[in-house]
Amino acid sequence: MPREVVAAFPTIRDLKEVHARRLKPHLGRAEEREAILAEARILVAEAGAGGPRPDANGVMARLRGAVARPKAKAQAGTNYRRAREESGITVRQKGSKVTVAFGANLSRDGLEGAFRSYLKDRFGG
């Protein structure tokens, strides 16, 4: 474990094996390693300036946050409906799976019309 990371924790006793295991994959990648070390240096500087010192979980949150990747947003899906005033169906594709969702109160005619719109869009015609 790099000295900077160890110094970022309130005491050496607060640094646990689980912390090292969680940081190890990131420390193996040069760009992520530098981001973690930079954040660790900031934590040490804040503590040295008399600022509040986070506990071990707070330190880990800051260190892991330095390399966190934004989560991909779930695909909204495409809405198909028979008429504008109806809710219709929502179709989402993830990989080779297609999911169709619709409200329990959608009428039979509304559902059939929405499926017709979807099938026309998917297969043409």
Kinemage of the C-alpha trace (Angstrom):
@kinemage 1
@onewidth
@group {chain A} dominant
@subgroup {mainchain}
@vectorlist {calphas} color= white
{ca met a 1} P 0.000 0.000 0.000
{ca pro a 2} L 1.472 3.401 -0.950
{ca arg a 3} L 2.587 5.656 1.904
{ca glu a 4} L 0.223 8.430 0.815
{ca val a 5} L -2.787 6.136 1.105
{ca val a 6} L -1.715 4.856 4.539
{ca ala a 7} L -1.202 8.439 5.732
{ca ala a 8} L -4.710 9.420 4.596
{ca phe a 9} L -6.296 7.167 7.231
{ca pro a 10} L -6.735 8.570 10.762
{ca thr a 11} L -4.505 5.815 12.227
{ca ile a 12} L -2.787 2.762 10.812
{ca arg a 13} L -5.213 0.623 12.817
{ca asp a 14} L -8.091 2.043 10.775
{ca leu a 15} L -6.615 0.638 7.571
{ca lys a 16} L -8.107 -2.835 7.089
{ca glu a 17} L -7.398 -5.645 4.682
{ca val a 18} L -10.725 -5.044 2.951
{ca his a 19} L -9.633 -1.485 2.163
{ca ala a 20} L -6.455 -2.760 0.516
{ca arg a 21} L -8.414 -5.350 -1.483
{ca arg a 22} L -10.823 -2.722 -2.764
{ca leu a 23} L -8.072 -0.320 -3.792
{ca lys a 24} L -5.672 -2.877 -5.285
{ca pro a 25} L -7.283 -3.122 -8.757
{ca his a 26} L -7.240 0.682 -9.076
{ca leu a 27} L -3.652 0.989 -7.875
{ca gly a 28} L -2.572 -1.358 -10.664
{ca arg a 29} L -3.712 1.088 -13.357
{ca ala a 30} L -1.360 4.063 -13.719
{ca glu a 31} L -4.013 6.728 -14.344
{ca glu a 32} L -6.240 5.544 -11.502
{ca arg a 33} L -3.245 5.152 -9.181
{ca glu a 34} L -2.309 8.797 -9.700
{ca ala a 35} L -5.882 9.914 -9.032
{ca ile a 36} L -5.986 7.925 -5.774
{ca leu a 37} L -2.592 9.219 -4.652
{ca ala a 38} L -3.601 12.807 -5.449
{ca glu a 39} L -6.783 12.429 -3.385
{ca ala a 40} L -4.804 10.834 -0.546
{ca arg a 41} L -2.413 13.821 -0.569
{ca ile a 42} L -5.388 16.183 -0.385
{ca leu a 43} L -6.779 14.255 2.602
{ca val a 44} L -3.426 14.472 4.389
{ca ala a 45} L -3.164 18.209 3.646
{ca glu a 46} L -6.694 18.845 4.928
{ca ala a 47} L -5.944 16.951 8.141
{ca gly a 48} L -2.655 18.845 8.555
{ca ala a 49} L -4.442 22.180 8.150
{ca gly a 50} L -6.698 21.340 11.085
{ca gly a 51} L -9.701 20.398 8.960
{ca pro a 52} L -12.077 17.634 9.967
{ca arg a 53} L -10.575 14.209 9.427
{ca pro a 54} L -12.949 11.611 7.982
{ca asp a 55} L -13.163 8.136 9.467
{ca ala a 56} L -11.916 5.080 7.534
{ca asn a 57} L -15.157 4.740 5.580
{ca gly a 58} L -15.008 8.415 4.647
{ca val a 59} L -11.407 8.039 3.474
{ca met a 60} L -12.364 5.043 1.333
{ca ala a 61} L -15.320 6.907 -0.132
{ca arg a 62} L -13.065 9.785 -1.169
{ca leu a 63} L -10.328 7.515 -2.553
{ca arg a 64} L -12.730 5.341 -4.525
{ca gly a 65} L -14.652 8.418 -5.631
{ca ala a 66} L -11.490 9.701 -7.282
{ca val a 67} L -11.657 6.816 -9.766
{ca ala a 68} L -15.410 6.211 -9.890
{ca arg a 69} L -16.857 5.793 -13.339
{ca pro a 70} L -20.282 7.242 -13.972
{ca lys a 71} L -22.986 4.625 -14.142
{ca ala a 72} L -24.660 4.168 -17.468
{ca lys a 73} L -28.216 5.422 -17.540
{ca ala a 74} L -30.874 2.870 -18.205
{ca gln a 75} L -32.247 3.136 -21.693
{ca ala a 76} L -35.577 4.923 -21.592
{ca gly a 77} L -37.149 2.784 -24.287
{ca thr a 78} L -39.519 3.689 -27.089
{ca asn a 79} L -43.206 4.357 -26.564
{ca tyr a 80} L -45.789 3.043 -29.008
{ca arg a 81} L -49.465 3.950 -28.747
{ca arg a 82} L -52.645 3.830 -30.746
{ca ala a 83} L -53.680 7.393 -29.828
{ca arg a 84} L -51.904 10.338 -28.167
{ca glu a 85} L -54.111 10.243 -25.075
{ca glu a 86} L -53.266 6.585 -24.304
{ca ser a 87} L -50.209 5.440 -22.378
{ca gly a 88} L -49.438 2.651 -24.863
{ca ile a 89} L -46.477 0.291 -24.462
{ca thr a 90} L -42.797 0.906 -23.721
{ca val a 91} L -40.284 -1.281 -25.544
{ca arg a 92} L -36.685 -1.625 -24.334
{ca gln a 93} L -33.942 -3.683 -25.918
{ca lys a 94} L -30.946 -4.851 -23.907
{ca gly a 95} L -28.656 -7.133 -25.846
{ca ser a 96} L -30.752 -9.753 -27.570
{ca lys a 97} L -33.704 -9.386 -25.152
{ca val a 98} L -36.687 -7.142 -25.788
{ca thr a 99} L -38.890 -6.093 -22.877
{ca val a 100} L -42.404 -4.744 -23.380
{ca ala a 101} L -44.141 -2.944 -20.527
{ca phe a 102} L -47.651 -1.536 -20.326
{ca gly a 103} L -50.112 -0.428 -17.692
{ca ala a 104} L -52.664 -2.853 -16.308
{ca asn a 105} L -55.485 -0.441 -17.212
{ca leu a 106} L -54.624 -0.266 -20.942
{ca ser a 107} L -57.622 -1.412 -22.989
{ca arg a 108} L -57.465 -4.346 -25.378
{ca asp a 109} L -57.902 -2.039 -28.379
{ca gly a 110} L -55.201 0.291 -27.069
{ca leu a 111} L -52.808 -2.629 -26.528
{ca glu a 112} L -53.477 -4.101 -29.966
{ca gly a 113} L -53.007 -0.698 -31.597
{ca ala a 114} L -49.738 -0.122 -29.735
{ca phe a 115} L -48.449 -3.563 -30.738
{ca arg a 116} L -49.417 -2.856 -34.368
{ca ser a 117} L -47.338 0.351 -34.227
{ca tyr a 118} L -44.393 -1.520 -32.709
{ca leu a 119} L -44.552 -4.362 -35.251
{ca lys a 120} L -44.807 -1.876 -38.121
{ca asp a 121} L -41.731 -0.040 -36.822
{ca arg a 122} L -39.772 -3.234 -36.261
{ca phe a 123} L -40.625 -5.182 -39.389
{ca gly a 124} L -41.840 -2.455 -41.742
{ca gly a 125} L -45.070 -2.507 -43.550
